């Protein structure tokens, strides 16, 4: 990075990159030792976030699309367009907006959330990052989950075969139970020995009551028209418009379920175990946020070393949302 003395405590910065450039389809792989070695200062953390905001570039003006900029020396989180003088704040209009937590701490939080399939609880995050309050850690996790949920909302399931089923999370006797609709692609492939195999592909989840109307809305939004969808014998999931559906009555028989809906039931079982194991149960009003985190990691489980970079990109690109909305 080259700086030239300029008035108004600004410096002109040549567009350069301190780490691997990427596009929407190319993310840098980082293991724990590499992350903590490469992202160890606030300045480096800011550079990562700037480039995630602008798709791998150091700056792109929202008004004139110019890429040259002035870097404020005393206000490190502000860059000004060289052409039209538009000021852009690093955190503005992102999930980091109005947060006083350092960017380096934010990046470390995202890394901890992504580094293990069990995720991290707010208490664990507070202890590992040295935060002063549980509330700060909890709110950081809410914002991260909001970004992950927005990212996965962009995708549509296409098949070739999709499993669709409903489930209940929580306990009815404590009035803390929620119904969830889950759809998962089944992908066919051939292993190294030439033997046909199947595995779970992308998953989509909606926390809502299992009714015909809700199921139809979920299918319309989450599944490609004309896709082949397998369901159980539930009346609310049969004969939904816009898809080629088939069903089989399972009656809870594990043999039938294992053959007809193997991946969706495994997803539901593992998600429940994760909620009880890592978070020791949650309030049902926050279930959509927690399920979004679990689903995001599940959908990218085959490339674990890029999870942090993908999640940071999602957080940088997600729209800002007020905390009262997330906490409501």
C-alpha positions in Angstrom: 0.0 0.0 0.0 1.5 3.4 -1.1 0.6 6.6 0.6 1.3 10.2 -0.6 1.0 13.2 1.7 -2.2 15.1 0.9 -4.1 17.9 2.7 -7.1 17.3 5.0 -5.3 14.3 6.6 -6.0 12.1 3.7 -3.7 9.8 1.7 -4.1 8.5 -1.8 -4.0 4.7 -1.9 -3.0 2.7 -5.0 -5.5 -0.1 -5.6 -3.7 -3.3 -4.4 -4.5 -6.5 -2.6 -2.8 -8.0 0.4 -4.4 -11.4 -0.1 -5.8 -13.6 -2.9 -8.3 -11.8 -5.1 -11.6 -13.6 -5.5 -14.9 -13.4 -7.3 -18.3 -14.6 -6.1 -17.2 -18.1 -7.0 -13.7 -18.1 -5.7 -12.9 -17.9 -1.9 -9.7 -18.1 -0.1 -9.0 -21.2 2.0 -7.9 -20.6 5.5 -7.2 -23.0 8.3 -7.0 -21.8 11.9 -3.3 -21.3 12.0 -3.4 -19.3 8.7 -6.3 -17.1 9.8 -4.7 -16.0 13.1 -1.4 -15.4 11.4 -2.7 -13.4 8.4 -5.5 -11.5 10.2 -3.8 -10.2 13.3 -4.3 -6.4 13.2 -7.2 -4.0 12.9 -5.8 -2.7 9.6 -5.6 -6.1 8.0 -9.1 -6.9 9.2 -10.4 -3.7 7.6 -8.7 -4.5 4.4 -10.5 -7.9 4.3 -13.8 -6.3 4.9 -13.3 -3.6 2.3 -12.6 -6.2 -0.4 -15.5 -8.3 0.6 -17.8 -5.2 0.3 -16.6 -4.5 -3.2 -16.3 -8.1 -4.6 -12.5 -8.3 -4.4 -11.7 -4.7 -5.1 -10.5 -2.1 -2.7 -13.2 0.4 -3.6 -16.1 1.0 -5.9 -18.0 4.2 -5.6 -21.8 3.6 -5.1 -22.5 6.8 -7.2 -20.1 6.9 -10.1 -18.5 3.4 -9.9 -15.1 4.9 -9.8 -12.4 2.7 -8.2 -9.8 5.4 -7.2 -10.1 6.7 -3.7 -8.6 8.8 -0.9 -8.0 7.0 2.4 -8.7 9.1 5.5 -5.7 8.9 7.8 -7.5 9.9 11.1 -10.7 8.0 10.2 -9.5 4.7 8.9 -13.0 3.4 8.2 -13.7 6.1 5.6 -12.7 6.1 2.0 -13.6 9.0 -0.4 -14.2 8.6 -4.1 -11.4 10.3 -6.1 -13.9 11.4 -8.8 -17.1 12.5 -7.1 -15.9 12.9 -3.5 -18.5 10.5 -2.2 -17.5 9.3 1.3 -18.1 5.6 2.0 -17.9 4.2 5.6 -16.8 0.7 6.0 -19.6 -0.4 8.3 -22.4 1.6 6.8 -25.4 -0.3 5.5 -23.9 -3.6 6.7 -24.6 -5.9 9.7 -21.6 -4.1 11.3 -23.4 -0.8 11.3 -23.7 1.1 14.6 -21.4 -1.5 16.3 -18.5 -0.2 18.4 -16.8 -3.7 18.4 -13.5 -3.6 16.5 -13.5 -5.1 13.0 -10.8 -7.5 14.0 -13.0 -8.8 16.8 -15.9 -9.2 14.3 -13.7 -11.2 11.9 -12.6 -13.5 14.7 -16.2 -14.0 15.8 -17.2 -15.0 12.2 -14.2 -17.4 12.1 -15.2 -19.0 15.3 -18.8 -19.5 14.2 -17.6 -21.1 11.0 -14.6 -23.2 12.1 -16.6 -26.1 13.6 -19.9 -27.8 12.7 -21.0 -27.3 16.3 -20.7 -23.5 16.0 -20.2 -21.4 19.1 -22.5 -20.2 21.8 -22.7 -16.6 23.0 -21.0 -17.6 26.3 -18.2 -19.3 24.4 -17.8 -16.4 22.1 -17.6 -13.9 25.0 -14.9 -16.0 26.7 -12.8 -16.7 23.6 -12.9 -13.1 22.4 -12.5 -11.5 25.8 -15.7 -9.5 25.5 -17.0 -7.8 28.5 -20.6 -8.7 28.3 -22.7 -11.7 27.2 -25.2 -9.4 25.6 -22.5 -8.1 23.2 -21.6 -11.6 22.1 -25.2 -12.6 21.7 -26.1 -9.6 19.6 -23.0 -10.2 17.4 -24.2 -13.7 16.7 -27.7 -12.4 15.8 -26.2 -10.1 13.2 -24.1 -12.8 11.7 -27.0 -15.2 11.5 -29.1 -12.5 9.8 -26.4 -12.2 7.1 -26.1 -16.0 6.6 -29.9 -16.2 6.3 -30.0 -13.5 3.6 -27.3 -15.2 1.7 -29.1 -18.6 1.5 -32.4 -16.9 0.6 -30.9 -16.2 -2.8 -30.7 -19.9 -3.8 -33.3 -22.2 -5.3 -33.4 -26.0 -5.1 -33.3 -27.7 -8.5 -32.9 -31.4 -7.7 -32.7 -33.8 -9.6 -34.7 -35.1 -6.6 -35.8 -33.0 -3.6 -37.0 -34.4 -0.2 -39.6 -32.3 1.6 -40.9 -32.8 5.1 -42.0 -31.1 8.2 -40.8 -31.3 11.8 -41.3 -29.9 15.3 -38.5 -28.3 17.3 -38.8 -27.6 21.0 -41.2 -28.9 23.7 -45.0 -28.6 23.5 -45.4 -28.9 27.2 -43.4 -25.7 27.7 -45.1 -23.8 24.9 -41.8 -23.5 23.2 -42.4 -25.6 20.1 -42.2 -24.5 16.5 -42.9 -26.3 13.2 -40.4 -26.3 10.5 -40.5 -27.2 6.8 -37.3 -28.6 5.3 -36.4 -29.3 1.7 -33.1 -30.9 0.6 -31.7 -31.9 -2.8 -30.6 -35.4 -3.3 -27.5 -35.6 -5.6 -26.5 -38.7 -7.5 -22.9 -39.4 -8.1 -20.4 -42.3 -8.9 -17.6 -43.0 -6.5 -14.0 -43.9 -7.5 -15.0 -47.6 -7.8 -17.8 -46.8 -10.2 -20.5 -47.5 -7.7 -23.6 -45.2 -7.8 -24.1 -43.2 -4.7 -26.3 -40.4 -3.4 -25.7 -37.6 -1.0 -27.5 -34.5 0.4 -27.1 -31.3 -1.6 -28.4 -27.9 -0.7 -31.0 -27.4 2.0 -33.7 -24.8 2.4 -35.6 -24.3 5.7 -38.7 -22.3 6.7 -39.9 -22.0 10.3 -43.7 -22.0 9.9 -46.7 -24.1 10.7 -47.1 -27.1 8.4 -50.3 -26.1 6.5 -51.1 -26.5 2.8 -50.9 -22.8 2.3 -47.5 -22.4 3.9 -46.1 -25.5 2.2 -47.2 -24.1 -1.2 -45.6 -20.7 -0.5 -42.4 -22.4 0.6 -42.3 -24.6 -2.5 -43.0 -21.7 -4.8 -40.1 -19.6 -3.3 -37.6 -22.4 -2.6 -37.9 -25.0 -5.4 -37.5 -24.7 -9.1 -40.7 -25.2 -11.0 -41.2 -28.7 -12.3 -38.7 -30.3 -9.9 -39.3 -33.8 -8.7 -40.2 -33.7 -5.0 -40.7 -36.6 -2.6 -42.8 -36.2 0.6 -44.4 -38.3 3.2 -48.1 -39.0 3.6 -49.0 -35.6 5.2 -52.0 -34.0 3.5 -50.5 -30.6 3.7 -47.5 -31.7 1.6 -49.3 -33.6 -1.1 -50.1 -32.4 -4.7 -48.5 -29.0 -4.4 -48.7 -26.8 -7.5 -45.6 -26.1 -9.6 -43.7 -29.3 -8.9 -43.8 -32.9 -9.8 -44.6 -34.4 -6.4 -44.7 -38.0 -5.2 -45.5 -39.3 -1.7 -45.3 -42.4 0.4 -46.9 -43.0 3.8 -44.1 -43.7 6.3 -46.0 -44.0 9.6 -42.7 -43.3 11.4 -41.2 -46.6 10.1 -37.4 -46.0 10.1 -36.9 -48.5 7.2 -39.3 -46.6 4.9 -38.0 -43.2 6.0 -34.4 -44.3 5.4 -35.2 -45.3 1.9 -37.7 -42.6 0.9 -36.6 -39.5 2.9 -33.1 -40.2 4.2 -31.4 -36.8 4.0 -34.2 -34.6 5.3 -34.6 -36.7 8.4 -30.9 -36.8 9.0 -30.8 -33.0 8.7 -33.6 -32.5 11.2 -32.1 -35.0 13.7 -28.7 -33.4 13.5 -30.1 -29.8 13.8 -32.0 -30.7 16.9 -28.9 -32.3 18.4 -26.9 -29.2 17.6 -29.4 -26.9 19.2 -29.5 -28.9 22.4 -25.8 -29.7 22.5 -24.2 -26.3 21.7 -27.0 -23.9 22.8 -28.9 -26.1 25.4 -32.2 -25.2 23.8 -33.4 -21.8 22.5 -36.4 -19.6 22.7 -38.7 -20.4 19.7 -38.8 -16.8 18.5 -35.1 -17.1 17.7 -35.3 -20.5 16.0 -35.2 -19.0 12.4 -31.9 -17.3 13.1 -30.3 -20.4 14.7 -31.6 -22.7 11.9 -30.2 -20.3 9.3 -26.7 -20.6 10.9 -26.9 -24.4 10.9 -28.2 -24.5 7.3 -25.5 -22.2 6.0 -22.8 -24.5 7.4 -24.6 -27.6 6.2 -24.8 -26.2 2.6 -21.1 -25.6 2.5 -19.8 -28.6 4.5 -17.8 -30.0 1.6 -15.5 -27.0 1.5 -14.9 -26.2 5.2 -11.7 -24.2 4.7 -13.5 -21.5 2.7 -16.4 -21.1 5.2 -14.9 -18.1 7.0 -14.3 -16.2 3.7 -17.8 -17.1 2.4 -19.4 -16.0 5.7 -17.5 -12.7 5.8 -18.6 -12.0 2.2 -22.2 -12.7 3.3 -21.9 -10.3 6.2 -20.3 -7.6 4.1 -23.0 -7.9 1.4 -26.0 -8.3 3.7 -28.3 -5.4 4.3 -28.3 -3.6 7.6 -31.1 -4.4 10.1 -31.8 -2.7 13.3 -31.1 -4.7 16.5 -34.6 -4.2 17.9 -35.9 -6.0 14.8 -33.6 -8.9 15.3 -34.3 -9.1 19.0 -38.1 -8.8 18.7 
